[in-house]
């Protein structure tokens, strides 16, 4: 399968037998490798397509091996349970003969409230007051609150980075919307963890510093329109011992919390202090 131009196309996976799908990868991956956010997006969409009757409630992905952009991936869905209200499955993502990632996916039918509460959206101003960000992903539009640039290692600030994002060309498909948001929530937590530390920025990743996502979790609370502005708040309460933990919430413009997420990541030195010339696995 040839490479595909954007994430929406990468999520249009082809059925390849019972509980199995094949998908291409987004062009322009980091040093020829597929971004971890894309992997969890594919795995949750595969589980949703396989069930076909219930929305995805949450997904927890673990990434054990790197995936090359140029070769298609296979997704195998192992259904643990499928009832009237709940369903759960394990999704394995492989490339060639190598299993590279797994996800546990929970699906559930919406039910009426017995109780309800939600974290309030931070008071950071709307997208019109935010600064346009030169995001390399053509399928989304990004604006940063206060013009924060997590790529710039010369600036220092708190490990709290709110951004506004929307997906103008997204299809009218709730499952694809969830995949797009899963990818987006995985995108900024490593840079958020680096922000308090002078001389460290996301632009040094894969060059002077070895970074990678080890695991990512997202829970969906409400449906949302990805074509409308969403505030993604990224926080990192801890970084140390070569690892970083981040978490956050996703809010609609009117303040509704629609998703929560967390991530375990790797931030460590390369052997010799310099990235290799060729693509290699960063998770060993």
N, C-alpha and C positions, 0 to 999 in steps of 0.2 A: 504494500500500500504506500502510495506517495505521501509526502508531507502535506499537511493541511495548513491553510493560511491563518486560522484564528481558533480560539478556544471553542466557539460555538460549533464549528465544523468538527473539531476533535471529539466533541461530546455526541455527535451523530454516529454512534457506533453501529456496526453491522452484526446482526445475529449470525452465529456460526455453529448452531446446534443447541440442544437443551441446556439452558442456564449458562450459555457461553456467548461472548461478544468479541469482536475485533475492532480496534480503533487506531487511527493515525495519531500523530503528535504535532504539537504546535511548532512552527519554524522558529528559529532564533533562540533555542534553549541555551542556558549558560554553558559555554564550552562544549556544545553539542549534547548536553544532558537535559532531560525533561525535569521541569520544576516540580517540587513535591506537591504544591498546590494543585497542579494539573492532575497528578496521580489520584489524590483524594477526590477531586471532582469527578473523574472518570469512574472510580469505584462506587461512589454513592449513586451516580446516574445509572450504572449497570444494575445495582440492587433495585432501584426504583423501576427501571424498565422491565426487569425480570418479574417483579411482583405485579405491577400494572394496576393495582387496586387501591393502594394506600400511599400517602405522602411520606417522604423520608423525614424522620424526626431528628435523628442524629447520626453522625458517622465519626469513627475514630480510626485513623490510618497510621500505620507504622511502615517506615521506609527502610528496608534492609540493604538494597542494592541500587545502584544508579541505573537509569534507563536512558538509552541512546535515542535521540530525536529521529534518526533516519529509518528506524525499523519499527513496524507496527507492534502493538501490544495485544495480548489476549487477556480477557477478564472472565474468570470462572466464578459463578455464584453458587455457594453452598447454603441452601436454605435450612436454618435450624428449626424455625417454627413459622407457620402462617395460619393465623386464626382470623376471626371476624374483626377484631380491633387491632391486634398487634401482629407484627411479623418481624423476624430478625434473620440476618444472613451474614456469612463471612464471604468477602470478595477477595480473590487472589489475582494479582496482576503479574503477568509473566511476559518475558521477551525472549524468544527462542526457547531454550530449555531451562532458562533461569527464572525462578520465582523472585520477584523484586520487591513486592509490597503486598500488604494485606490490610483489609479494613473490616471492622465490625459495624454493621449498619442496622439501625432500628427504624422500623416503619410503623406508623400508627394512624388510626382514624381520629380526626378532631372530635372532642367531646365538650359538653357544656361545663362552665365554670362551677366549682364549689368555692374556691378561693381564687383571688387574683392579686398579684402585685408585680411590679417591675422596677428595675433601676431607672432613675431619671436620666435623660440625655444631658451630657455636660453642656454648660452654657458657653459655647465657643463661637457663636455667630453662624450665620447661614453660608451656603455655598457661594453666594454672590460676593461675600466679603473675603472669601478664601482666595489663595493664589494658584493659578493654573500650574500644573506640574507636568514636565515632559516625560510622561510615562511611555515606555517602549511598547506597551501592548495596545495595538490599534483598536481593539474592541471595547475599550473603556476610556472614560474621561475622569481625570483625577485633579483635585484641588486640595492644597494643603493649608491647614489652619495656621495663620501667622507666617506662612512661607517657609515652614520648617523643611530643611533638606537633609534627610538621613544619609545621603551619600557623602556629605561634606564632613570630612574628619577634622576640620579646623573649628567647627562650632560645637558648643557643649550646651546641653539643656536636660530637663527632666526626661525620664524614660516613660513619657506619656505623649503619644503622637496621634492626634485626631486628624482624619482626612475625610473629605467628601468624595464620593465616587458614584458614577452611574454608567450604564451600559446602553448607549443610545440605539444600537441595532439589535438588541436582544429579541428573540422570538417570544411569542405569547405561550410560554411553556414553563410551568412552575418548577419542574424538575431541572431543566436547563438553568433557570434562574438560581436554583440552589447550587448547582455546579459552579456557575460563575462567581457566586458569593464565597463558596468554599475556597476557590482559587485566590480570590481577593484577600480574604482574611489571613491567608498564609504568607502574604507578600511583604509585610512591613515589620514583623515582630523582631527579626534579627537586627535590622537597623535601629529599631526603637531601643533594644537592649544596649546597643553600642553608643547611643547618643550621649549619655552622661560622661563618657570617657574621652578625654582629649587625645587627638591623634588617631582615633579609631572611627571609621565610617564604613557604610555598606559598599562604597566604591572600592574598598580594599579587599572585599570578598573575592576569593579564588585567585587573588594576585599575591597579597602579602599575608592574608589570613585565610585559614581553611574554615569554611562555614557550610552548614547544611541543615535541613529540617530532618529530625529524627522521627517525630510523631506530631500529628495535628488532629484536633477534635473540634467539631462544630455541632451545635444544637440549634435547631430552627424552632422558633416560638410562634411565629405568625407568617402568613404569606405576605409577599411584597412584590412591587413592580420594579424590576431592575433598571428600567428606563428612567425612573425617577431618582433624584439624589438620595443617597444613603450616607449617613455619617458612620465611619468605622473608627472606633476608638481603640488604639493599640497601647497596651501598658506592659512593662516588664518589671515585676516585683523582685526578681532575683536573677543574677548572672554570676557565675563563678565555676571553678574547677573544669573549665573547658566547655561549659554548658550555659544555656540561657533558657529561662522560662518566661513566656509571655501569655497574655490573655486580653480579652476585650469584648466589646459589645457592638452590635450594629443597630442603628436607629433610623427610622424614616424622618423626613424633614419636619413632620409634626410631633416628633418625640417618642414614637412608639418603638419599643425594643422588639426587634424581629429575630435576632439571633445572638448567640454567645459563642465564644471560641477560645481555645487555648493551644499552646504549642510548646514542645520540647525541641530545642535546637542545639547545634554544636557550633562553638566559636573557639578555635584553637590554632596553634602555630602549625605551619607546614614544617616538615622535616627540612632543616637547612634554612628555614625562614623565607622560602620563595616557592611560588606555585610552579608545578611542572609545566613544560611546554605543551604537552598533549593532554587530552581529557582522561582523567583517572577517577576512580571511585574516591569520594571523600569520607565515606562511612566505612570504616574498617574495624 
